[in-house]
Every structure is written in structure tokens, then in C-alpha cells.
């Protein structure tokens, strides 16, 4: 019996140690006064395929600032600035961190928030002040306000009728022909590169625009509602098209498209943050997909006829 309890304890200890070896949390102080700020830090001993969700389930404490994730000596570090405005002892609960699709829990930490003591014996006393007259209120000027609004509207209408309307010229509407789907997609990719979105930490917006360009190309080129359906629905349709040879592509292109769309979904909905080289590879894959995903030539010729 003693040996059994010993092995159970040893197993629990090893599991706990393995988990804390991957993820650590710390705070720079456990005691603050109301309104004081302290730092809460999460450290992860991995740099690839790591998801650090936003801090959740805080009770009695508030987030002042959430700092950018740093890569320090092959370790990802996420820092928060916290504070509290109610006195008491409050826990920062366990946070769930994902490393290579496996969940790890941080330790919970206790923070004591104390009130600020006030020495009433040293407080400066002032005489009672006389009653002040009430200041002007909005109601005192309400009727004048509406008269001014009506006058401004009248002046604006007169200006439009006598100046703007008379000077307005009838311009011939210029119809700009649409570019072919491929040329339009390439131009949009080049315009996206110039925005430098992911370089300025706007990764979610970057992936949203990148996948919209690819989906828009598929929608125009293959006549599919690619912008309106989910990733799984789109992949099912393309796989069916590929199986019946109604499009010209290969399995590698289908795989790259699925990987790109899934990466984008993780960034937009799971707050994933790919590494720089992964983002650059996704950009190359987007160009490769557009280059290698085409309707079958026979179908194009039928449409032309």
C-alpha cells in the first residue's frame, strides 16, 4: 500500500513538473495599494505553434495594458500591467496556454490589495463656504439652440440652391472595365505588400485581406461563392472539382490553399500569431495558388463560344 501511494505521488509530481517546465507565470509583487500597478508575466519555453489567449476570468483586478509578445532567448514572454480598485485578496486564475495543440495550465497567483490609510488628525480643515448661485444649464439656452440649428439649415439650403447646384456640371460617367481575375489578384497582392500590415503588428488585418484576395480570385475565376462559404465548404467543393477534372490544379496547390485558410482562421478567431517566416511563406503560397488554380481550358472555350 505504501509503495502504491508513493508511485501515485511520484506520478503527480512528474506531471506537475513537466507542465511548469513549459509555462511559468510570475508577478513583481503580491501586495499593492488601491490603484497601484504591478506586472504579470507569462513565459513559455517554446517559440513555435504557441497560442497565448487573452487574460480571462479576472475578479477584483483590471488590465491596464497588454504588452506585445517578446521572443527572449528562445522563450516567448507575454506581459500585462494590472491594478485593483477594491481592497481584498484576489486570485489571478489559471490561464490556458496552447503549445503544439496541447493545453497547459499556469499556476494561479494571489494578490493582496490594501486600502490607503488616512490620518484624519493631520487633515487640513476649511471653513464652511457660502451657497453659490446655480450655473447656467442647457435648458436655459435650448430654445435658442434650435433657432440657430434651423437658421443654419436654411442658410445651407440657400447656398446649395444658388451656388453649388448652379455650378454643378454634368459629368460623363466613366466605366472602368474590370481586370481579368488573375491580373486583379496580382495587383491586389502587390498593393497589400505596400501596406506593411504584418510588419506593423496588424497580423489579423493582413491575413483577412490576403485570404479575401485569394477567395475573390477563386470566386471570379471558378464562378464559386468563395467569399461567402466557410473554409471546409470551399475545400470540399474544390476537391470535388479536382476529382472530376473540371479545374486545372494539383494536390499541392489544394493543400497550400487549405493550410493558408486554416492559418487565417486561427489568426482571426484563436488570436494565433505566426512567426515572420511563416507569414512570408503564406504570402508566397497565396501567389502560388493564384498561379496554379485555373478553370479547365475546355470550360473557358465553351463560355467564349
Secondary structure, 3 states (H helix, E strand, C coil): CHHHHHHHHHHHHHHHHHHHHHEEEEECCCEEECCCEEEEEEEECCCCCEEECCCCCCCCCEEEEECCCEECCCCEEEEEEEECCCCEEEEECCCEEEECCEEEECCCEEEEEECCCCCHHHCCCCCCCCCCCCCCCHHHHHHHHHHHHHHHHHHHHHHHHHHHHHHCCCCCCCCCCCCCHHHHHHHHHHHHHHHCCHHHCCHHHHHHHHHHHHHHHHHHHHCCCCCCCCHHHHHHHHHHHHHCCCEECCHHHHHHHHHHHHHHHHHHHCCCCCCHHHHHHHHHHHHHHHHHCEECHHHHHHHHC
